[in-house]
Amino acid sequence: MLLGLDGDAPAYRLLLSQLGGRLRAYFERCMRDAPGDVEDLVQETLMAVHTRRATYDRAQPFTPWAFALARYKLIDYWRRRRIRVTVPLDDDVEILAAYAPDPGSTLDLGRALDTLPERQRDLVRGVKIDGLSLAEAGARAGVSEGAAKVALHRALKSLRERMRGRADG
């Protein structure tokens, strides 16, 4: 991913190809009742990785970020079809365990988000956690895309400052 972000097209193609195989296996496990939709979800997730690649934090592991997008695509699929499914986390333990941060090094993002004004908190959750576009998150918050962009920028700046302050203190 890092090479792809730096403009290495062959590395980026290889990333998407390898990720496609892993996504296919993930969706096949989760969608045994709808195997015909697996490839659609793989493609939707690869498109999300591509369109949201600028939001990827280079300091963080890539796999959890990519599989978070896949999980949201799967949830969206179930919502569109009004399917209520519980998926055990046992299937994802290997992915999650391989990239688990040290317990002492993490900061409570939920508490940090709670310190933001409601609109900013909703925008951060919508764009950064739920994977909405700025336009979608802005519409949900009742503001224009431009206003959402400014508010999101300010919210992230405020969160960064708060999180740095906690990490230093």
N, CA, C and O atoms as a DFTB+ gen file, in Angstrom:
676 C
 N C O
     1  1       0.833      -1.201       0.000
     2  2       0.000       0.000       0.000
     3  2       0.868       1.250       0.000
     4  3       0.590       2.213      -0.715
     5  1       1.916       1.224       0.806
     6  2       2.782       2.402       0.885
     7  2       3.432       2.692      -0.464
     8  3       3.511       3.847      -0.882
     9  1       3.894       1.652      -1.139
    10  2       4.483       1.852      -2.467
    11  2       3.443       2.386      -3.444
    12  3       3.736       3.268      -4.251
    13  1       2.243       1.855      -3.370
    14  2       1.164       2.317      -4.241
    15  2       0.839       3.779      -3.995
    16  3       0.619       4.535      -4.941
    17  1       0.807       4.183      -2.732
    18  2       0.543       5.580      -2.407
    19  2       1.652       6.494      -2.914
    20  3       1.426       7.669      -3.202
    21  1       2.860       5.931      -3.018
    22  2       3.993       6.712      -3.516
    23  2       4.096       6.690      -5.037
    24  3       5.046       7.232      -5.602
    25  1       3.115       6.062      -5.710
    26  2       3.066       6.106      -7.170
    27  2       3.578       4.872      -7.885
    28  3       3.698       4.889      -9.110
    29  1       3.883       3.804      -7.167
    30  2       4.370       2.570      -7.790
    31  2       3.164       1.756      -8.261
    32  3       2.586       0.986      -7.494
    33  1       2.793       1.933      -9.524
    34  2       1.596       1.291     -10.084
    35  2       1.667      -0.236     -10.050
    36  3       0.680      -0.866      -9.670
    37  1       2.794      -0.867     -10.432
    38  2       2.838      -2.340     -10.360
    39  2       2.638      -2.868      -8.928
    40  3       1.965      -3.879      -8.728
    41  1       3.213      -2.192      -7.953
    42  2       3.042      -2.620      -6.560
    43  2       1.584      -2.476      -6.141
    44  3       1.058      -3.323      -5.419
    45  1       0.934      -1.414      -6.589
    46  2      -0.464      -1.183      -6.238
    47  2      -1.358      -2.249      -6.884
    48  3      -2.280      -2.753      -6.244
    49  1      -1.090      -2.593      -8.144
    50  2      -1.852      -3.665      -8.810
    51  2      -1.675      -4.988      -8.065
    52  3      -2.636      -5.734      -7.875
    53  1      -0.435      -5.275      -7.642
    54  2      -0.166      -6.505      -6.897
    55  2      -0.925      -6.504      -5.571
    56  3      -1.498      -7.521      -5.179
    57  1      -0.927      -5.369      -4.888
    58  2      -1.681      -5.241      -3.634
    59  2      -3.152      -5.566      -3.860
    60  3      -3.723      -6.387      -3.142
    61  1      -3.768      -4.931      -4.849
    62  2      -5.192      -5.155      -5.107
    63  2      -5.473      -6.601      -5.499
    64  3      -6.501      -7.162      -5.118
    65  1      -4.570      -7.198      -6.252
    66  2      -4.738      -8.592      -6.656
    67  2      -4.682      -9.522      -5.442
    68  3      -5.540     -10.390      -5.283
    69  1      -3.681      -9.341      -4.594
    70  2      -3.545     -10.190      -3.408
    71  2      -4.678      -9.936      -2.416
    72  3      -5.208     -10.868      -1.811
    73  1      -5.034      -8.686      -2.260
    74  2      -6.137      -8.356      -1.361
    75  2      -7.437      -8.961      -1.873
    76  3      -8.255      -9.432      -1.083
    77  1      -7.632      -8.953      -3.186
    78  2      -8.839      -9.548      -3.771
    79  2      -8.996     -11.009      -3.375
    80  3     -10.102     -11.450      -3.062
    81  1      -7.902     -11.764      -3.385
    82  2      -7.951     -13.170      -2.980
    83  2      -8.334     -13.340      -1.519
    84  3      -9.132     -14.212      -1.176
    85  1      -7.767     -12.509      -0.665
    86  2      -8.093     -12.588       0.762
    87  2      -9.540     -12.173       1.022
    88  3     -10.229     -12.773       1.847
    89  1      -9.990     -11.142       0.310
    90  2     -11.373     -10.692       0.468
    91  2     -12.346     -11.767       0.004
    92  3     -13.375     -11.998       0.640
    93  1     -12.022     -12.417      -1.093
    94  2     -12.876     -13.477      -1.616
    95  2     -13.069     -14.567      -0.557
    96  3     -14.190     -15.019      -0.322
    97  1     -11.976     -14.982       0.076
    98  2     -12.056     -16.016       1.115
    99  2     -12.889     -15.525       2.304
   100  3     -13.697     -16.273       2.853
   101  1     -12.688     -14.277       2.691
   102  2     -13.439     -13.695       3.807
   103  2     -14.933     -13.680       3.499
   104  3     -15.739     -14.128       4.314
   105  1     -15.309     -13.166       2.324
   106  2     -16.729     -13.072       1.972
   107  2     -17.351     -14.450       1.751
   108  3     -18.527     -14.648       2.054
   109  1     -16.590     -15.392       1.234
   110  2     -17.128     -16.749       1.056
   111  2     -17.488     -17.364       2.404
   112  3     -18.495     -18.063       2.516
   113  1     -16.669     -17.108       3.437
   114  2     -16.976     -17.618       4.779
   115  2     -18.226     -16.952       5.343
   116  3     -19.033     -17.599       6.011
   117  1     -18.381     -15.662       5.073
   118  2     -19.495     -14.906       5.658
   119  2     -20.793     -15.066       4.887
   120  3     -21.865     -14.804       5.432
   121  1     -20.721     -15.491       3.624
   122  2     -21.903     -15.491       2.751
   123  2     -22.151     -16.857       2.133
   124  3     -22.326     -16.975       0.920
   125  1     -22.165     -17.860       2.947
   126  2     -22.390     -19.216       2.428
   127  2     -23.758     -19.352       1.756
   128  3     -23.948     -20.196       0.881
   129  1     -24.720     -18.500       2.181
   130  2     -26.070     -18.574       1.617
   131  2     -26.227     -17.760       0.333
   132  3     -27.246     -17.873      -0.347
   133  1     -25.235     -16.946      -0.002
   134  2     -25.334     -16.103      -1.204
   135  2     -23.991     -16.055      -1.923
   136  3     -23.400     -14.984      -2.063
   137  1     -23.503     -17.218      -2.382
   138  2     -22.174     -17.232      -3.009
   139  2     -22.094     -16.413      -4.294
   140  3     -21.005     -16.014      -4.707
   141  1     -23.222     -16.164      -4.920
   142  2     -23.218     -15.389      -6.164
   143  2     -22.896     -13.916      -5.963
   144  3     -22.531     -13.223      -6.913
   145  1     -23.031     -13.434      -4.729
   146  2     -22.764     -12.019      -4.449
   147  2     -21.355     -11.768      -3.925
   148  3     -20.975     -10.620      -3.694
   149  1     -20.586     -12.823      -3.739
   150  2     -19.236     -12.676      -3.199
   151  2     -18.382     -11.776      -4.082
   152  3     -17.740     -10.850      -3.588
   153  1     -18.373     -12.038      -5.361
   154  2     -17.511     -11.266      -6.264
   155  2     -17.915      -9.796      -6.299
   156  3     -17.059      -8.918      -6.408
   157  1     -19.216      -9.526      -6.207
   158  2     -19.659      -8.129      -6.167
   159  2     -19.092      -7.415      -4.941
   160  3     -18.633      -6.277      -5.035
   161  1     -19.124      -8.088      -3.796
   162  2     -18.597      -7.476      -2.579
   163  2     -17.083      -7.306      -2.639
   164  3     -16.547      -6.319      -2.137
   165  1     -16.397      -8.262      -3.250
   166  2     -14.947      -8.125      -3.425
   167  2     -14.660      -6.874      -4.237
   168  3     -13.806      -6.069      -3.867
   169  1     -15.377      -6.709      -5.349
   170  2     -15.142      -5.544      -6.216
   171  2     -15.524      -4.237      -5.518
   172  3     -14.815      -3.239      -5.646
   173  1     -16.633      -4.234      -4.784
   174  2     -17.035      -3.034      -4.051
   175  2     -15.968      -2.649      -3.033
   176  3     -15.652      -1.471      -2.872
   177  1     -15.414      -3.648      -2.345
   178  2     -14.397      -3.370      -1.335
   179  2     -13.113      -2.876      -1.978
   180  3     -12.491      -1.939      -1.477
   181  1     -12.710      -3.491      -3.078
   182  2     -11.501      -3.021      -3.776
   183  2     -11.690      -1.584      -4.262
   184  3     -10.755      -0.784      -4.222
   185  1     -12.891      -1.262      -4.716
   186  2     -13.162       0.123      -5.125
   187  2     -13.096       1.059      -3.919
   188  3     -12.594       2.177      -4.029
   189  1     -13.594       0.613      -2.783
   190  2     -13.536       1.438      -1.571
   191  2     -12.077       1.654      -1.140
   192  3     -11.702       2.757      -0.743
   193  1     -11.271       0.612      -1.219
   194  2      -9.842       0.755      -0.897
   195  2      -9.225       1.791      -1.826
   196  3      -8.459       2.653      -1.395
   197  1      -9.565       1.696      -3.090
   198  2      -8.992       2.627      -4.071
   199  2      -9.477       4.057      -3.845
   200  3      -8.670       4.987      -3.840
   201  1     -10.761       4.241      -3.661
   202  2     -11.294       5.604      -3.538
   203  2     -10.977       6.232      -2.184
   204  3     -10.948       7.456      -2.061
   205  1     -10.743       5.408      -1.176
   206  2     -10.460       5.950       0.161
   207  2      -8.989       5.822       0.540
   208  3      -8.628       6.018       1.701
   209  1      -8.149       5.500      -0.419
   210  2      -6.732       5.283      -0.115
   211  2      -6.065       6.510       0.496
   212  3      -5.107       6.373       1.257
   213  1      -6.547       7.690       0.180
   214  2      -5.966       8.911       0.744
   215  2      -6.245       9.023       2.245
   216  3      -5.562       9.775       2.941
   217  1      -7.229       8.294       2.749
   218  2      -7.544       8.354       4.174
   219  2      -6.719       7.343       4.975
   220  3      -6.751       7.353       6.205
   221  1      -5.987       6.478       4.284
   222  2      -5.186       5.467       4.973
   223  2      -4.043       6.143       5.725
   224  3      -3.312       6.954       5.156
   225  1      -3.895       5.810       6.987
   226  2      -2.825       6.349       7.828
   227  2      -1.597       5.454       7.679
   228  3      -1.605       4.296       8.096
   229  1      -0.557       5.999       7.086
   230  2       0.662       5.232       6.808
   231  2       1.305       4.647       8.067
   232  3       2.049       3.671       7.984
   233  1       1.029       5.224       9.205
   234  2       1.629       4.745      10.450
   235  2       0.913       3.514      10.999
   236  3       1.405       2.881      11.933
   237  1      -0.238       3.169      10.435
   238  2      -1.033       2.046      10.930
   239  2      -0.920       0.850       9.985
   240  3      -0.610       1.019       8.806
   241  1      -1.169      -0.348      10.493
   242  2      -1.151      -1.537       9.629
   243  2      -2.274      -1.462       8.586
   244  3      -3.364      -0.961       8.862
   245  1      -1.985      -1.963       7.402
   246  2      -2.930      -1.883       6.285
   247  2      -4.085      -2.889       6.418
   248  3      -5.238      -2.539       6.166
   249  1      -3.787      -4.110       6.805
   250  2      -4.797      -5.172       6.788
   251  2      -6.034      -4.850       7.627
   252  3      -7.146      -5.029       7.131
   253  1      -5.902      -4.390       8.857
   254  2      -7.123      -4.057       9.615
   255  2      -7.933      -2.946       8.948
   256  3      -9.164      -2.970       8.979
   257  1      -7.252      -1.983       8.351
   258  2      -7.948      -0.894       7.660
   259  2      -8.751      -1.448       6.484
   260  3      -9.922      -1.109       6.314
   261  1      -8.128      -2.288       5.686
   262  2      -8.797      -2.853       4.507
   263  2      -9.963      -3.749       4.923
   264  3     -11.025      -3.708       4.302
   265  1      -9.775      -4.556       5.965
   266  2     -10.851      -5.451       6.377
   267  2     -11.966      -4.712       7.101
   268  3     -13.094      -5.202       7.152
   269  1     -11.678      -3.562       7.654
   270  2     -12.758      -2.732       8.202
   271  2     -13.656      -2.267       7.060
   272  3     -14.880      -2.274       7.187
   273  1     -13.049      -1.862       5.946
   274  2     -13.849      -1.483       4.768
   275  2     -14.679      -2.669       4.285
   276  3     -15.850      -2.516       3.939
   277  1     -14.068      -3.847       4.265
   278  2     -14.787      -5.050       3.818
   279  2     -15.973      -5.344       4.743
   280  3     -17.065      -5.687       4.289
   281  1     -15.734      -5.205       6.033
   282  2     -16.808      -5.457       6.997
   283  2     -17.968      -4.493       6.771
   284  3     -19.130      -4.898       6.805
   285  1     -17.657      -3.215       6.539
   286  2     -18.722      -2.233       6.298
   287  2     -19.459      -2.525       4.998
   288  3     -20.671      -2.320       4.923
   289  1     -18.762      -2.994       3.982
   290  2     -19.423      -3.362       2.728
   291  2     -20.368      -4.543       2.957
   292  3     -21.461      -4.592       2.392
   293  1     -19.940      -5.482       3.783
   294  2     -20.776      -6.637       4.100
   295  2     -22.011      -6.197       4.881
   296  3     -23.118      -6.654       4.599
   297  1     -21.829      -5.325       5.847
   298  2     -22.963      -4.816       6.625
   299  2     -23.937      -4.070       5.717
   300  3     -25.151      -4.240       5.827
   301  1     -23.397      -3.242       4.818
   302  2     -24.260      -2.529       3.859
   303  2     -25.037      -3.514       3.001
   304  3     -26.221      -3.299       2.738
   305  1     -24.399      -4.585       2.561
   306  2     -25.050      -5.626       1.754
   307  2     -26.219      -6.221       2.538
   308  3     -27.325      -6.353       2.013
   309  1     -25.962      -6.579       3.801
   310  2     -27.022      -7.164       4.623
   311  2     -28.148      -6.167       4.855
   312  3     -29.319      -6.548       4.843
   313  1     -27.819      -4.909       5.064
   314  2     -28.860      -3.899       5.270
   315  2     -29.722      -3.741       4.020
   316  3     -30.946      -3.644       4.113
   317  1     -29.088      -3.715       2.865
   318  2     -29.855      -3.571       1.619
   319  2     -30.836      -4.722       1.444
   320  3     -31.914      -4.539       0.878
   321  1     -30.481      -5.873       1.910
   322  2     -31.335      -7.050       1.755
   323  2     -32.122      -7.368       3.028
   324  3     -32.810      -8.386       3.110
   325  1     -32.010      -6.487       4.009
   326  2     -32.698      -6.652       5.297
   327  2     -32.404      -8.009       5.925
   328  3     -33.299      -8.701       6.410
   329  1     -31.130      -8.364       5.901
   330  2     -30.674      -9.626       6.481
   331  2     -30.020      -9.312       7.820
   332  3     -29.179      -8.419       7.919
   333  1     -30.413     -10.053       8.843
   334  2     -29.794      -9.887      10.157
   335  2     -28.962     -11.134      10.423
   336  3     -29.492     -12.233      10.588
   337  1     -27.663     -10.943      10.459
   338  2     -26.743     -12.061      10.635
   339  2     -25.763     -11.725      11.746
   340  3     -25.315     -10.587      11.878
   341  1     -25.443     -12.724      12.531
   342  2     -24.391     -12.579      13.530
   343  2     -23.220     -13.412      13.055
   344  3     -23.350     -14.612      12.811
   345  1     -22.081     -12.766      12.927
   346  2     -20.883     -13.455      12.474
   347  2     -19.908     -13.513      13.636
   348  3     -19.540     -12.477      14.188
   349  1     -19.485     -14.713      14.014
   350  2     -18.537     -14.804      15.128
   351  2     -17.198     -14.198      14.743
   352  3     -16.765     -14.303      13.596
   353  1     -16.556     -13.572      15.697
   354  2     -15.250     -12.975      15.440
   355  2     -14.156     -14.021      15.318
   356  3     -13.029     -13.699      14.941
   357  1     -14.478     -15.276      15.634
   358  2     -13.477     -16.334      15.554
   359  2     -12.845     -16.404      14.171
   360  3     -11.662     -16.721      14.048
   361  1     -13.622     -16.113      13.124
   362  2     -13.106     -16.176      11.762
   363  2     -12.046     -15.110      11.510
   364  3     -11.185     -15.278      10.646
   365  1     -12.107     -14.026      12.256
   366  2     -11.194     -12.905      12.014
   367  2     -10.107     -12.785      13.077
   368  3      -9.340     -11.822      13.065
   369  1     -10.030     -13.733      13.984
   370  2      -9.070     -13.643      15.079
   371  2      -7.645     -13.533      14.554
   372  3      -6.854     -12.749      15.080
   373  1      -7.304     -14.306      13.523
   374  2      -5.937     -14.273      12.998
   375  2      -5.590     -12.889      12.475
   376  3      -4.493     -12.384      12.716
   377  1      -6.520     -12.278      11.761
   378  2      -6.277     -10.939      11.208
   379  2      -6.134      -9.932      12.335
   380  3      -5.204      -9.126      12.338
   381  1      -7.050      -9.977      13.291
   382  2      -7.040      -9.012      14.379
   383  2      -5.842      -9.210      15.300
   384  3      -5.224      -8.235      15.726
   385  1      -5.508     -10.454      15.611
   386  2      -4.412     -10.725      16.536
   387  2      -3.067     -10.324      15.951
   388  3      -2.183      -9.869      16.677
   389  1      -2.910     -10.488      14.658
   390  2      -1.629     -10.164      14.025
   391  2      -1.325      -8.680      14.085
   392  3      -0.161      -8.284      14.006
   393  1      -2.339      -7.861      14.223
   394  2      -2.135      -6.422      14.184
   395  2      -2.631      -5.724      15.449
   396  3      -2.883      -4.520      15.430
   397  1      -2.771      -6.456      16.531
   398  2      -3.253      -5.843      17.763
   399  2      -2.164      -4.967      18.366
   400  3      -1.036      -5.425      18.551
   401  1      -2.482      -3.725      18.672
   402  2      -1.492      -2.862      19.299
   403  2      -1.279      -3.260      20.754
   404  3      -2.094      -3.975      21.338
   405  1      -0.189      -2.796      21.328
   406  2       0.067      -3.042      22.742
   407  2      -1.026      -2.371      23.560
   408  3      -1.363      -1.218      23.290
   409  1      -1.591      -3.055      24.553
   410  2      -2.674      -2.459      25.334
   411  2      -2.274      -1.135      25.976
   412  3      -3.109      -0.236      26.081
   413  1      -1.044      -0.991      26.401
   414  2      -0.612       0.233      27.045
   415  2      -0.420       1.396      26.084
   416  3      -0.327       2.545      26.515
   417  1      -0.361       1.110      24.783
   418  2      -0.078       2.182      23.831
   419  2      -1.336       2.778      23.214
   420  3      -1.259       3.787      22.514
   421  1      -2.491       2.170      23.464
   422  2      -3.708       2.682      22.850
   423  2      -4.362       3.736      23.714
   424  3      -4.261       3.706      24.940
   425  1      -5.023       4.650      23.074
   426  2      -5.779       5.682      23.762
   427  2      -7.247       5.429      23.492
   428  3      -7.601       4.857      22.461
   429  1      -8.089       5.841      24.388
   430  2      -9.511       5.585      24.250
   431  2     -10.130       6.573      23.267
   432  3     -10.449       7.706      23.628
   433  1     -10.293       6.132      22.026
   434  2     -10.848       6.988      20.992
   435  2     -12.286       7.369      21.296
   436  3     -12.708       8.490      21.013
   437  1     -13.031       6.453      21.865
   438  2     -14.425       6.747      22.200
   439  2     -14.551       7.919      23.147
   440  3     -15.391       8.798      22.951
   441  1     -13.717       7.934      24.175
   442  2     -13.752       9.058      25.125
   443  2     -13.304      10.342      24.450
   444  3     -13.863      11.406      24.715
   445  1     -12.300      10.259      23.577
   446  2     -11.833      11.454      22.868
   447  2     -12.941      11.984      21.960
   448  3     -13.149      13.195      21.884
   449  1     -13.652      11.091      21.270
   450  2     -14.764      11.520      20.411
   451  2     -15.861      12.190      21.230
   452  3     -16.479      13.152      20.775
   453  1     -16.098      11.689      22.422
   454  2     -17.148      12.252      23.269
   455  2     -16.859      13.689      23.701
   456  3     -17.766      14.405      24.125
   457  1     -15.611      14.106      23.595
   458  2     -15.271      15.480      23.975
   459  2     -15.597      16.478      22.864
   460  3     -15.600      17.687      23.097
   461  1     -15.870      15.980      21.670
   462  2     -16.177      16.863      20.539
   463  2     -17.636      17.307      20.578
   464  3     -18.485      16.628      21.156
   465  1     -17.918      18.444      19.962
   466  2     -19.327      18.820      19.788
   467  2     -20.052      17.742      18.968
   468  3     -19.434      17.045      18.164
   469  1     -21.338      17.617      19.175
   470  2     -22.119      16.531      18.571
   471  2     -21.963      16.461      17.045
   472  3     -21.749      15.380      16.496
   473  1     -22.067      17.595      16.367
   474  2     -21.987      17.585      14.903
   475  2     -20.617      17.088      14.442
   476  3     -20.530      16.276      13.520
   477  1     -19.552      17.569      15.076
   478  2     -18.209      17.121      14.705
   479  2     -18.043      15.627      14.992
   480  3     -17.460      14.893      14.194
   481  1     -18.557      15.192      16.128
   482  2     -18.473      13.775      16.502
   483  2     -19.194      12.915      15.456
   484  3     -18.685      11.871      15.046
   485  1     -20.378      13.360      15.029
   486  2     -21.143      12.611      14.027
   487  2     -20.407      12.567      12.690
   488  3     -20.422      11.547      12.002
   489  1     -19.767      13.669      12.326
   490  2     -19.019      13.699      11.064
   491  2     -17.816      12.772      11.117
   492  3     -17.557      12.050      10.154
   493  1     -17.080      12.776      12.210
   494  2     -15.916      11.886      12.341
   495  2     -16.375      10.434      12.262
   496  3     -15.789       9.631      11.537
   497  1     -17.414      10.105      13.002
   498  2     -17.908       8.720      12.970
   499  2     -18.394       8.344      11.570
   500  3     -18.106       7.253      11.077
   501  1     -19.129       9.251      10.940
   502  2     -19.667       8.952       9.610
   503  2     -18.591       8.728       8.571
   504  3     -18.639       7.748       7.828
   505  1     -17.608       9.634       8.509
   506  2     -16.587       9.559       7.456
   507  2     -15.491       8.555       7.797
   508  3     -15.131       7.726       6.961
   509  1     -14.963       8.620       9.002
   510  2     -13.789       7.811       9.346
   511  2     -14.125       6.415       9.861
   512  3     -13.314       5.498       9.730
   513  1     -15.288       6.246      10.433
   514  2     -15.625       4.936      10.995
   515  2     -16.630       4.201      10.117
   516  3     -16.456       3.016       9.831
   517  1     -17.696       4.907       9.683
   518  2     -18.725       4.259       8.869
   519  2     -18.388       4.246       7.387
   520  3     -19.035       3.536       6.616
   521  1     -17.378       5.024       6.967
   522  2     -16.952       5.020       5.567
   523  2     -17.838       5.827       4.643
   524  3     -17.846       5.586       3.436
   525  1     -18.585       6.781       5.179
   526  2     -19.438       7.628       4.342
   527  2     -18.584       8.659       3.613
   528  3     -17.483       8.990       4.053
   529  1     -19.093       9.156       2.512
   530  2     -18.434      10.272       1.841
   531  2     -18.739      11.536       2.636
   532  3     -19.626      11.545       3.490
   533  1     -17.995      12.602       2.347
   534  2     -18.264      13.875       3.015
   535  2     -19.687      14.348       2.724
   536  3     -20.369      14.864       3.609
   537  1     -20.128      14.169       1.482
   538  2     -21.473      14.598       1.099
   539  2     -22.531      13.829       1.902
   540  3     -23.496      14.417       2.391
   541  1     -22.337      12.505       2.031
   542  2     -23.294      11.684       2.772
   543  2     -23.312      12.056       4.257
   544  3     -24.376      12.207       4.856
   545  1     -22.122      12.200       4.839
   546  2     -22.038      12.548       6.257
   547  2     -22.589      13.949       6.499
   548  3     -23.255      14.196       7.505
   549  1     -22.309      14.866       5.571
   550  2     -22.842      16.225       5.689
   551  2     -24.356      16.233       5.624
   552  3     -25.016      16.919       6.405
   553  1     -24.905      15.466       4.689
   554  2     -26.364      15.391       4.556
   555  2     -26.981      14.821       5.832
   556  3     -28.019      15.293       6.297
   557  1     -26.339      13.817       6.383
   558  2     -26.829      13.210       7.622
   559  2     -26.799      14.224       8.775
   560  3     -27.679      14.226       9.636
   561  1     -25.763      15.093       8.777
   562  2     -25.617      16.096       9.838
   563  2     -26.386      17.385       9.534
   564  3     -26.475      18.274      10.380
   565  1     -26.938      17.479       8.323
   566  2     -27.710      18.662       7.951
   567  2     -26.870      19.851       7.533
   568  3     -27.291      20.997       7.692
   569  1     -25.663      19.587       6.988
   570  2     -24.795      20.669       6.515
   571  2     -24.323      20.348       5.094
   572  3     -24.428      19.212       4.633
   573  1     -23.809      21.358       4.421
   574  2     -23.308      21.154       3.063
   575  2     -22.012      20.344       3.099
   576  3     -21.395      20.181       4.151
   577  1     -21.615      19.843       1.938
   578  2     -20.379      19.076       1.855
   579  2     -19.179      19.941       2.262
   580  3     -18.278      19.476       2.961
   581  1     -19.177      21.194       1.821
   582  2     -18.087      22.103       2.175
   583  2     -18.009      22.350       3.671
   584  3     -16.925      22.337       4.255
   585  1     -19.162      22.576       4.290
   586  2     -19.192      22.792       5.737
   587  2     -18.765      21.523       6.477
   588  3     -18.090      21.591       7.504
   589  1     -19.164      20.370       5.948
   590  2     -18.774      19.097       6.559
   591  2     -17.260      18.923       6.487
   592  3     -16.636      18.450       7.437
   593  1     -16.676      19.307       5.360
   594  2     -15.227      19.177       5.187
   595  2     -14.490      20.040       6.212
   596  3     -13.537      19.583       6.843
   597  1     -14.926      21.268       6.373
   598  2     -14.287      22.174       7.333
   599  2     -14.458      21.647       8.760
   600  3     -13.502      21.615       9.535
   601  1     -15.680      21.234       9.099
   602  2     -15.946      20.737      10.449
   603  2     -15.156      19.459      10.731
   604  3     -14.636      19.280      11.832
   605  1     -15.065      18.574       9.739
   606  2     -14.307      17.339       9.912
   607  2     -12.831      17.654      10.118
   608  3     -12.184      17.068      10.986
   609  1     -12.302      18.572       9.328
   610  2     -10.898      18.962       9.467
   611  2     -10.637      19.496      10.878
   612  3      -9.659      19.109      11.518
   613  1     -11.493      20.364      11.350
   614  2     -11.326      20.933      12.695
   615  2     -11.453      19.850      13.767
   616  3     -10.707      19.852      14.747
   617  1     -12.389      18.936      13.581
   618  2     -12.581      17.862      14.560
   619  2     -11.348      16.964      14.630
   620  3     -10.894      16.605      15.716
   621  1     -10.811      16.603      13.465
   622  2      -9.626      15.739      13.443
   623  2      -8.418      16.443      14.045
   624  3      -7.614      15.824      14.742
   625  1      -8.294      17.742      13.772
   626  2      -7.196      18.521      14.356
   627  2      -7.328      18.538      15.877
   628  3      -6.346      18.357      16.597
   629  1      -8.528      18.754      16.346
   630  2      -8.781      18.771      17.785
   631  2      -8.492      17.403      18.412
   632  3      -7.892      17.323      19.484
   633  1      -8.917      16.336      17.745
   634  2      -8.645      14.985      18.250
   635  2      -7.147      14.704      18.297
   636  3      -6.641      14.150      19.273
   637  1      -6.442      15.091      17.234
   638  2      -4.993      14.882      17.200
   639  2      -4.323      15.575      18.385
   640  3      -3.470      14.992      19.055
   641  1      -4.713      16.809      18.633
   642  2      -4.127      17.550      19.738
   643  2      -4.446      16.892      21.074
   644  3      -3.576      16.785      21.938
   645  1      -5.674      16.457      21.245
   646  2      -6.053      15.795      22.500
   647  2      -5.315      14.476      22.688
   648  3      -4.828      14.173      23.777
   649  1      -5.238      13.697      21.611
   650  2      -4.587      12.385      21.691
   651  2      -3.083      12.557      21.936
   652  3      -2.495      11.805      22.713
   653  1      -2.475      13.518      21.292
   654  2      -1.039      13.774      21.531
   655  2      -0.815      14.197      22.966
   656  3       0.141      13.765      23.611
   657  1      -1.697      15.042      23.461
   658  2      -1.580      15.489      24.851
   659  2      -1.660      14.343      25.828
   660  3      -0.933      14.317      26.821
   661  1      -2.539      13.393      25.556
   662  2      -2.667      12.224      26.445
   663  2      -1.450      11.313      26.323
   664  3      -0.968      10.762      27.312
   665  1      -0.962      11.163      25.089
   666  2       0.193      10.277      24.881
   667  2       1.430      10.865      25.563
   668  3       2.249      10.125      26.108
   669  1       1.565      12.182      25.533
   670  2       2.718      12.823      26.159
   671  2       2.579      12.818      27.678
   672  3       3.562      12.684      28.407
   673  1       1.336      12.968      28.141
   674  2       1.105      13.060      29.576
   675  2       0.933      11.714      30.157
   676  3       0.727      11.585      31.364
